[in-house]
Amino acid sequence: MSLFAGAWPMLRKEFVHLRRDPGTVIFALLIPVIQLIIFGFALNMNVRQIPTVVYDQAPSQRSRELIARFRSTDTFALVAQVTSDAALEHEIRRGHAQAALKIPYDYADRVLAGRGATVQLLVDGSDSTVSSAALNVFNALILLENQRLARAGPPIVEARPAVLFNPATRSPNFFVPGLVAALVQIMVIILVALSVVRERERGTLEQLTVTPVQPLGVMLGKMIPYVTLGFLEICWVLLIMRVVFAVPIHGSLATLLLLAVPFLVASAGIGLLISTRAHSQAEAFQMAFGTMLPSIFLSGYIFPINNMPPQFQLVSKIIPTTYFIEVTRGVILRGAGLADLWPNGAVLTAMALAAVGLAARQFHRRLS
């Protein structure tokens, strides 16, 4: 008997199966093209429009000229002026700014006297890409300022950069906290989606139509165990992060775990929505896996959201990972508290309610 006996009937059967399952063909051919187009336009390594606050201790014509030069660059976006060191650091800690320009009270006098004036730039070290770009442009601006003053002797303006929260610019401090959010979301979405579709394939889900169970009750019953599992995974991953990668946790762990709850519910809600659309476990896995790349590349985990085109910045705002990455980096690296991060928790809560509500509605329509 030939080693290839039966190959042709099996080949024909598989092509017939693909023809009867257009969803798989569309996913295989269309989704990669869509993602290539999205990420090709969205991902930009050129850092620009870094939110920056200014603390000018003694406003003068000289200091205003220096601020104007910072404003004229495409790297810094001056979003506010503060009047104290505490306010300056608070704006960075809460995530409203990623850089802060501090001009001392004697800047103008020292420049006029040629005695050497100090200008300080504080940058948020929790995002190494942004901090590196900010420091490079800052040093270049101060160099140009000294060339403009063009006097003999040592430089008149001295640059004093400082990296906050991650002064050693360790890569694990930047990547690992964000990775916690991305991995947990993907895991919860896949497990919830596969669980519901598995019940449908076995025929046990349709049996619920003759029981007094409400769609929302079914959704909650399927979701809560995996939310609990995701919560335990977050605790486990945080322990690994602290012990293995030596990433310090500067903020309250209770705040992080509290805000993790709406994030997990929102992720589970997305998994439920996928399960109402998928017809098989393979299709559910493909759809759930399709959420992975947006969660990594459009959430600010690797590439700053400010660098993306406006339409993709809007897409990032509907991804739960975007907000939980801000929570993890805020608590772990910047020591931010609930008063600083509650807007992220509010958005995640709204996402969770919307996702679970839509999933229950779709589930009711499918069973009716």
N, C-alpha and C positions, 0 to 999 in steps of 0.2 A: 504494500500500500504506500502511495506517495506521502511524503512528509507534509505536503500542502493540501492533502485531501480535506475537503470541507471548507477551505478558505473562501471560495467564491460565494457559497450560500451565506456564510457568516458575514462577509463583507456586504452583500446585498441587504441582509437583515438590518445591519447597523445603519446603512444609508436610509432605509425605510424608517427606522426609528428616529433618525435626525429630521427627516421630512415631517414626521408626525409631531415632533417636539420643536417647533420654531423658536421657542423661548431660549433654548440652549444655543442655537445657531446665532440668534440675534445677540445674545450675551457675549458669545465668543468673538463675533466680528465687529459689533458696534461699540460695546463698552470700552475696549482698549483704545479705539480711535477717539471717543469722547474724552476719556481721561488724558490721553496724549495732548489733545487740543487744550483742555483746561489747564493742565499742569505746565504745558509749554508757555502759555501766556501768563499764568499766575506766579510761577516761581522766578524770582529775581534776586540775585545775590548782591545787587547794588543797594546798599542801605541808604534810605533817604527819609526825610521828614521825621526825624527822631523827636518825640515830644520832649521839650526842654523848658525848664523854668529858670528865671533869672532873679538873683538877689544882688541888687546894686545898693551897697551900703551908703553911698553918698552920690546920688545922681549928679552928673556934670556933663558938660559938652563932650569931654573925652570918653567917658564911659558910654554915653549914648552912641557915639560913633562906633565904639567897639561892638556894642550890642547890634547895631545896624549891620555890621559886617557879618556877624553870626546869622542874622535874619536873612541876609541876601544869599546865603548858601542853600543848596537843596538838601543838605544833610540834617540841619537842625530846624525844627519848627517850634518857635517860641510860643508856648501856650499860656503862660501866666508869669506874673511877677510877685515875689513874696518879700516879706519884710523881716524875716528872722531865719536863723539856722534851723530851728525846730520845724518851721513850716516848710523849708526847703527839703529837709530829709523826709518829712511826712508825705510830701507829694510823690517822692520816689517810692517810698515804702508801700503806699497804697496802690501804686501802679499807674497813676495819672501822668507821670513823667518818667523818662528813662535817662535823662541827663539834667544837670543843673549847673548853671554858670554863676560863679560868685566873684563879684568885683569888690575889692576892699575900699574902705572909706577914704584912704589916702592915694587912690590910684591916680587921679588927675594931678595932684601935687607932685608925686614922684615922677610921673612921665614928663612934666614940664621941667623939673629939676634934673632929669636924666639920671636919677638915683636908682632906678630899678623898681618896677612895680610888679606885684604878683597877681596873677589871675588864676583862679582855680576852676576846674571842671570836675564835677562828681558824676560818675556814670553808674548805672545799674549793672552789676556784674552777673546778675542772674540770666542775662542773655549775652553770651560771649560774642555773637556776631555783631550785635548793636554796639556793645562797649568797645570792641576793637575799632570799628569804623569811626565812632565818635572821638576816640582818643587820637586817631590818625589825623582826622580833619582839624581837631582842636590844635594840635601841635603845628599843623601847616598854617592855620590862621594866625597863630602867634608869631610864627616865623615871618609871615608876610607883613604883620604889623610892625615888627622890628625893622624890616627892610623899608617900610614906608617912612618910619621915623628917621632912618638913615643918619645915624650919628656915629662918630668914632667911639671905640671902646666896647665894653661888654653890652649884651642885649639889654634894652631898657625894660621890656616887658618879659617877665618870666612865667612860663607855663607850669602850673602845679596840678597835674591830673591825679585823680584818686578813684579807685574802683571800689564800690560799696558791695557788701554782702557776699562777694566772691573775689576777694583781692588777689588770690593766687590764680584766678581764671581757670580753675580745674574743670575739665570737660565733664566728669561725672556729675558735678554740682549743677551743671546746665542741662545735660541730657536726661539723667535718670529721673528727676521729678516729673518731667513732662512725659517720659515713657510710661510711668505708672498710669497716667490718665489714658493714654492711647491703648495700651495693652488691655486694661480692664474693660474699656468700652467695647473693644472688638470681641473679647471673650464673652461678655454678657449678651451682646447682640446675637452672636452665633448660637450660643446654648439655648436661649429663649426661642429663637426662630426654629431651630431644629426640633425642639421639644414639642411645639404645637403641631408642626407639620407631621412629625412622627405619629402623633395621636390621630391625625386625620387619615394618614395612610393605613393605620390599623383599624379604622372605622369606629374607634371609641369616642371620637369627638362628636360625631353626628348623633350619638346616643343622648347627648345632652339636650337635644331638641325636645325630648319627651319628659324632661325633668324640670322642676321649678327653678333651676339655677339660672341666674341672670347673666348676660354677657359680661358685664363689668366684674361680677363675682368670679367668672371663669378666668378673666384676664388677670385679676389679682391673685387667684390661686395658682396660676401657672407662673406668675412673675416673682412673687415674694421669695420662694426658695432660691431662685437664681440671684436675686438682689442680695440675699443673705450670703450666698456663696461669693458674690463679688465683693461684699464688705469684708469678708474674711480674707479674700485674696489681697485687697488693699492693705490690710494689716500685715499680712505675710510679706508682701513686696516692700513695704516700708521698713520692716525689720531687716530684710536682705540689703536694702539700700543703705541703712545705717551701719550694719555690721560689716558687710563685704566691701561696699564702695566708700565707706567713711564719709557719707554726706551728712552734715549736721542739720538738725531740725531747730531752727531759731524761734519758731512761733509755737502756738498752742496746737498740740496734736488733736485735742478735742474739737477745735474749730475745723480742722481738716476733715475729721471723720464725720462731723455734723453736715458739712457741705457735700460730703461724698454721697449722702443718702439721695438727694434729688438728682444727682448726676447718674447714679445707678438706676434709679427708677426711669429716668429719661432714656437711658441706654436700653433698658428692658422694653420700654414702650416702642422703641424703634424696631427691636426684634419682633415684637408682637405685630407691628404693622407689616413687616416683611412676611411673617407667617400667614397673614390674611391674603397675601398676593401669590405666594409660592404654591405650586402644585405638587412638588416633591421635595425630599430632603436635599437632593443635589441642587435643585434650583434655589432653595432657601439658603444653602451654603454659599452659592455663587453670589446671590444678592447681598447676603450679610458680609461676605468677603469684600464686596465692592465698596463697602463703607470704610475700609481700612485706609486706602490711600488718601481720600479727603481728610480723614481724621488725623493723619500724620502731616500732610503737606499743606493743608489749608487752615490748620488750627493755630498756627504760630509756634508749633513745636520746633521746627527747624528754621523756617523762613519767616521773617517779620511780616505781620499782616499789613503794616503800613506800606510795604513795598509792592503789594499786589494791586492790580487794576481795581477800580471801585466796584465793578460787578462781582469780582471774586471776594472782595472784602465783605460784601453782603452775604455771599455763600458761607463765609467763615462764621457769620453771626448765627447761623442756624445749626451749627455743629456743636453738640454738648462738650466735646473735648476742648474746644476753644476756651470755654469758661472754667473748666476744671483744671486745665493747665495753668491758668492764671491763679487759681486757688492753690495748687500744689507749690508753684514757685513762690507765690506770695507768702505762704505759711512757712515753707521749708527754708527758703533762702533769705527772704526779706523780713521775716518775723512779723508779717502783717496779721492783724486780728480780725474778728468778725465785723467790727465797725468799718474796716477798710474793704472787706470782701463781700459784704452782704448783697451788693448789686448782682454779683455773679451767682450767688445762691438764689436770688429772686428770679433771675432769668432761667436757671436750671429747673426751678420749681414749676414755672410756667410751661417750660418744655415738657416736663414729666406729665403734667396734667393734660396737656394737649395730645401728647403721643398716646397715652393710655386711653383717653377718651375717644380718639379717632380709631384706635385698634378695636375697642369694644363696639363701636358703631359698625365698622367693617365686618367684624365677626358676626354681629346680629344679622346684617344683610346677607352674609354668606350662608347662614343656617336657615334663614327664612325663605 
